[in-house]
Amino acid sequence: MIIVGYVYNNNGMATWCFETAYALHEAGYNVMLVHSSTIKLPETLPFKTFVFDFVGNSEMKGLLKKIKTFFEIVSSSSNKFSFFIQNELAKLNIQPKAFFLNQSNLVSANIITPQYVCAWVYPFTLKRYITSSFTQMNIGVKSKVLALTTAIGFYRKDLNGFNNATHVLAITEAMHKQLLKKRIKSFLLPPCCEVATNNLNNEEIVANRKIRIVISTLDLESKRKNSIWLLQCLNKISTQTFEITLIGKTGNIINELIKNSPHTFYCSGQLNRNEALQQMKTADIFLFASLSDDWGYVIAEAMAKGLAVLVPNNHPFNFIVGTNDYCFELNNEDSFTNKLFQLVNASNLAKAKQYNSNRAETLFSRKQFAYNLKPLLVNL
């Protein structure tokens, strides 16, 4: 039995767990996904699932609770997730053969079962953790203090977890090489997603209609996701109009940009992952301008659906896309506009769709993920 976990929210790290479990199951392994009781799973899953919740100290209140929480944030300690799961499964006469974990503090030094943990932050330096954390926090002294302590804690937990893991799963080549230089046992394994065959959007020739663009993120007005900047750039384009689908929560700023735009908009609101992917399939181009992301599942998924993509020329987005042709300089309006106009040419658009579909199948498919894992699982 291979254990995959831990699903306790709905972000990209949860997606990693689901996709890893699917990939291992489809490769013929016996898989169990561990999740929190707060998570609503899809109605049907082809692999086993197991509910687990950490037991908190409800008796601690007030200042003592705040002090305890602070030390938990900055601590390098593991929460011993894999140790607890192994003990719980032993009661059911189940012996895990390996753990695939989506964050470092789930690794436990108390068991000998192989533990493979995914790394997310590049470069692996304290400075990077701090700058990334500040990008995601609101203004104010309290938020800055929280950002700093959280960054220090994440870095220390990762360092401790990486040292105790059997292997650290690096999501890009650059990350893999850096971790090896730091003498961390790294194994290159890009995250996977479902790649369907015949996924190219080969409907009517785009010359006969407006090109369809999609922008998707949970909160379209998030500072980090930078979608407002994207729309501001698009609104300055008047020589060609687009049909633009926005997937995610909008607000006053986005609504005002839509109101004053030369383009046609469709706002679908927040959708679950499957609904968002179905909506994306109808588009030609996926645009992404995030200031900072550990991976960017939505980019790989858009490529897997046969869309052209345009992303910042930053790690890991440039690795996902694999060519500068579909990367622009972050927050550089001229760079973005020039790359977009190159892309919307009919022949270039068809070429980009085919390239992305092929790259997704070659690098990010579940089948390729399982194949890449063979050296680690040879004895299971």
C-alpha positions in Angstrom: 0.0 0.0 0.0 1.4 3.4 -1.0 0.1 6.3 1.1 -0.4 9.7 -0.4 -1.2 12.8 1.7 -2.2 15.1 3.2 -5.3 16.7 1.7 -6.6 19.3 4.1 -7.4 22.2 1.8 -8.2 22.9 -1.9 -5.0 24.5 -3.2 -2.3 23.2 -5.5 -0.7 21.0 -2.9 -4.0 19.1 -2.6 -4.1 18.8 -6.4 -0.7 17.2 -6.2 -2.0 14.6 -3.8 -5.0 13.7 -6.0 -2.9 13.6 -9.2 -0.1 11.6 -7.6 -2.7 9.1 -6.3 -4.3 8.8 -9.7 -0.9 8.3 -11.4 0.1 5.6 -9.0 -3.2 3.8 -9.2 -3.3 3.9 -13.0 0.2 2.4 -13.0 -1.1 -0.6 -11.1 -0.1 0.3 -7.5 -2.3 -0.1 -4.4 -2.9 3.4 -3.3 -4.5 5.1 -0.3 -5.2 8.9 -0.1 -5.3 10.4 3.3 -7.5 13.5 3.9 -9.0 15.7 6.6 -12.6 15.2 7.6 -13.2 18.8 6.5 -12.5 17.9 2.9 -15.3 16.8 0.6 -14.0 14.3 -1.8 -15.3 13.6 -5.3 -18.2 11.1 -5.3 -16.2 8.4 -7.0 -12.4 7.7 -6.7 -10.7 4.6 -8.0 -8.3 4.3 -5.0 -8.8 3.9 -1.3 -9.2 6.9 1.1 -8.6 7.3 4.8 -9.8 10.1 7.1 -7.3 11.6 9.6 -7.4 14.7 11.8 -4.8 16.0 14.1 -5.9 16.3 17.7 -5.4 19.8 19.1 -5.0 21.0 22.7 -8.4 22.6 23.2 -7.8 23.2 26.9 -5.1 25.8 26.2 -6.5 29.3 25.9 -5.5 33.0 25.8 -1.9 34.0 26.0 -0.6 30.5 26.4 -2.4 29.4 23.3 -0.9 32.3 21.3 2.6 31.5 22.6 2.2 27.9 21.7 1.0 28.8 18.2 3.9 31.2 17.7 6.5 28.5 18.6 4.7 26.0 16.3 5.0 28.5 13.4 8.7 29.1 13.8 9.6 25.5 14.9 11.4 23.1 12.6 9.6 20.2 14.2 7.5 17.6 12.3 3.9 17.0 13.2 4.7 13.2 12.8 1.9 12.7 10.3 3.5 9.6 8.7 4.2 8.1 12.1 0.6 8.6 13.2 -0.8 7.2 9.9 1.4 4.2 10.1 0.1 3.5 13.7 -3.5 4.0 12.7 -3.2 1.7 9.7 -1.5 -1.0 11.8 -4.7 -1.3 13.7 -6.3 -2.3 10.3 -3.4 -4.7 9.6 -2.2 -2.4 6.8 1.5 -1.9 6.4 2.5 1.1 4.2 5.3 0.4 1.7 5.9 4.1 1.0 4.6 7.6 1.8 4.3 10.3 -0.9 3.9 13.6 1.0 3.0 17.1 -0.2 4.8 19.1 2.5 7.9 18.6 4.6 6.5 18.7 8.1 4.6 15.5 7.4 7.8 13.6 7.3 8.6 11.7 10.5 12.0 10.5 11.8 10.2 7.9 13.9 9.6 5.4 11.0 11.8 3.5 8.5 9.2 3.3 5.8 10.4 5.3 2.7 9.1 8.8 2.7 9.1 10.9 -0.5 8.3 14.6 0.0 7.6 17.2 -2.7 9.7 20.4 -2.6 8.0 23.6 -3.7 10.2 26.6 -3.1 13.1 27.7 -5.4 15.7 28.8 -4.8 16.0 26.9 -1.5 17.2 29.9 0.5 15.8 31.7 3.5 15.7 34.9 1.5 13.4 33.3 -1.1 11.0 32.1 1.6 10.8 35.6 3.1 10.3 37.4 -0.2 7.6 34.9 -1.2 5.8 35.2 2.1 5.8 39.0 2.0 4.3 38.9 -1.6 1.3 37.0 -0.2 0.7 39.1 2.9 -1.4 42.3 3.4 0.2 45.6 4.4 0.6 46.5 8.1 3.1 45.7 10.9 1.2 42.7 12.2 1.0 41.1 8.8 4.7 41.7 8.2 5.7 40.1 11.5 3.5 37.2 10.7 5.0 36.9 7.2 8.5 36.9 8.6 7.9 34.3 11.3 5.9 32.1 8.9 8.8 32.3 6.3 11.4 31.4 8.9 9.2 28.5 10.1 8.6 27.1 6.6 12.3 27.2 5.8 13.2 25.4 9.0 10.5 22.8 8.6 11.6 22.2 5.0 15.2 21.8 5.9 14.4 19.4 8.7 11.9 17.4 6.6 14.3 17.2 3.6 17.0 15.8 5.7 14.7 13.1 7.2 13.1 12.2 3.9 14.2 9.2 1.8 14.1 11.5 -1.3 13.0 15.0 -2.0 10.9 15.3 -5.1 12.1 18.4 -7.1 9.5 19.8 -9.5 12.0 21.4 -11.9 15.5 20.8 -13.2 16.8 24.0 -11.6 15.4 23.0 -8.2 16.8 19.5 -8.6 20.3 20.8 -9.4 20.3 23.3 -6.5 19.1 20.7 -3.9 21.8 18.3 -5.0 24.4 21.1 -4.5 23.1 21.5 -1.0 23.6 17.7 -0.5 19.9 17.0 -0.3 18.7 13.7 -1.7 16.8 15.1 -4.7 14.8 13.3 -7.4 13.5 15.2 -10.4 9.7 14.6 -10.6 7.5 17.3 -12.2 3.9 17.2 -10.9 1.4 15.5 -13.2 -2.2 16.1 -14.4 -4.7 14.4 -16.6 -3.8 14.6 -20.3 -6.5 13.4 -22.6 -5.9 12.3 -26.1 -7.3 14.3 -29.0 -7.5 17.4 -26.7 -6.8 20.0 -29.3 -9.5 22.6 -29.8 -9.9 22.1 -33.6 -13.2 23.8 -34.0 -13.9 26.5 -36.6 -10.9 28.5 -37.9 -10.2 31.4 -35.6 -10.0 33.8 -38.5 -13.8 33.5 -38.7 -14.4 34.5 -35.0 -12.9 36.4 -32.1 -10.0 34.7 -30.3 -11.1 33.3 -26.9 -8.9 34.1 -23.9 -9.4 32.7 -20.4 -7.9 33.9 -17.1 -8.5 31.7 -14.1 -7.7 32.1 -10.4 -9.6 31.8 -7.1 -9.5 35.5 -6.5 -9.1 37.6 -9.6 -8.2 40.7 -7.5 -5.4 39.0 -5.6 -2.3 41.1 -5.6 -0.1 38.1 -6.0 -2.1 36.6 -9.0 -1.7 40.0 -10.8 -4.9 39.5 -13.0 -5.7 43.2 -12.7 -2.5 44.1 -14.5 -3.4 41.6 -17.2 -6.8 43.2 -17.8 -5.3 46.7 -17.8 -2.9 45.6 -20.6 -5.7 43.9 -22.6 -7.9 47.0 -22.2 -5.2 49.1 -24.0 -5.4 46.9 -27.1 -7.9 48.3 -29.5 -6.7 47.0 -32.8 -8.2 43.6 -32.1 -11.0 42.5 -29.7 -11.2 39.3 -27.8 -13.7 37.1 -26.0 -12.4 36.9 -22.5 -13.6 34.4 -19.9 -12.8 35.2 -16.2 -13.0 32.2 -13.8 -12.8 33.3 -10.1 -14.1 35.9 -7.7 -14.4 39.4 -9.1 -14.7 42.7 -7.3 -15.1 46.4 -7.9 -11.8 46.9 -9.6 -12.3 44.0 -12.1 -15.9 45.0 -12.7 -14.8 48.6 -13.6 -12.2 47.2 -16.0 -14.8 45.1 -17.7 -17.2 48.0 -17.9 -14.5 50.1 -19.8 -13.1 47.4 -21.9 -13.3 47.1 -25.7 -13.5 43.3 -25.3 -16.4 40.9 -24.7 -16.4 39.3 -21.2 -18.0 36.3 -19.6 -17.6 36.0 -15.9 -18.2 32.4 -14.6 -17.4 33.1 -10.9 -15.7 30.6 -8.7 -15.8 27.1 -10.0 -14.5 23.8 -8.7 -11.5 22.3 -10.4 -13.4 20.1 -12.9 -15.9 22.8 -13.8 -13.0 25.3 -14.4 -11.2 22.8 -16.6 -14.3 22.2 -18.7 -14.8 25.9 -19.1 -11.1 26.4 -20.1 -11.5 23.8 -22.9 -13.6 26.3 -25.0 -10.8 28.9 -25.1 -7.8 29.4 -27.4 -5.3 31.1 -25.0 -4.7 30.9 -21.3 -3.1 34.0 -19.7 -1.2 33.9 -16.4 0.7 36.7 -14.7 1.3 35.6 -11.1 4.0 37.4 -9.2 4.9 34.2 -7.3 3.7 30.6 -7.4 5.4 27.4 -6.3 4.2 25.5 -9.4 1.2 26.6 -11.5 -1.0 23.6 -12.0 -3.4 25.7 -14.0 -0.8 26.3 -16.7 0.0 22.6 -17.1 -3.7 21.8 -17.1 -4.4 24.5 -19.8 -1.6 23.0 -21.9 -3.0 19.5 -21.4 -6.4 20.8 -22.7 -4.7 22.0 -25.9 -4.6 25.7 -25.1 -1.9 28.2 -26.1 -0.5 29.8 -23.0 1.4 33.0 -22.2 3.2 33.2 -18.8 5.9 35.2 -17.0 9.5 34.3 -17.8 10.1 33.3 -14.2 10.6 30.0 -12.4 8.7 27.6 -12.5 6.5 29.0 -15.3 9.2 29.1 -17.9 10.1 25.4 -17.1 6.4 24.4 -17.5 6.2 26.1 -20.9 9.7 25.2 -21.9 10.3 28.0 -24.5 10.7 31.7 -24.4 8.3 32.0 -27.3 5.4 31.8 -24.8 7.0 33.8 -21.9 6.9 37.6 -21.3 8.8 39.7 -18.9 6.8 40.1 -15.7 4.9 43.5 -15.4 6.4 44.6 -18.7 3.5 45.8 -20.8 5.4 46.0 -24.1 6.8 42.5 -23.6 3.4 41.1 -22.9 1.6 42.8 -25.8 4.3 41.9 -28.3 4.2 38.2 -27.3 0.4 38.2 -27.4 0.3 39.7 -30.9 2.8 37.1 -32.0 0.6 34.3 -30.5 -2.7 35.4 -32.0 -1.5 35.0 -35.5 -3.5 32.0 -36.8 -0.5 29.8 -37.8 1.4 30.7 -34.6 -1.7 29.9 -32.5 -2.2 26.5 -34.0 1.5 25.8 -33.6 1.4 26.8 -29.9 -1.6 24.6 -29.2 0.1 21.6 -30.7 3.4 22.3 -28.9 1.7 22.6 -25.6 -0.4 19.5 -26.0 2.8 17.5 -26.9 4.8 19.0 -24.0 2.0 18.2 -21.5 1.8 14.6 -22.6 5.6 14.2 -22.6 6.4 15.9 -19.3 3.2 16.2 -17.2 1.0 13.2 -17.9 0.2 10.7 -15.2 1.7 7.9 -17.3 5.0 9.8 -17.5 4.9 10.6 -13.8 4.6 6.9 -12.9 7.3 6.0 -15.4 9.7 8.6 -13.9 9.0 7.1 -10.5 10.1 3.5 -11.4 13.6 3.8 -10.0 12.2 4.7 -6.6 9.5 2.0 -6.6 11.5 -0.8 -8.1 11.3 -2.9 -4.9 7.7 -2.2 -4.0 
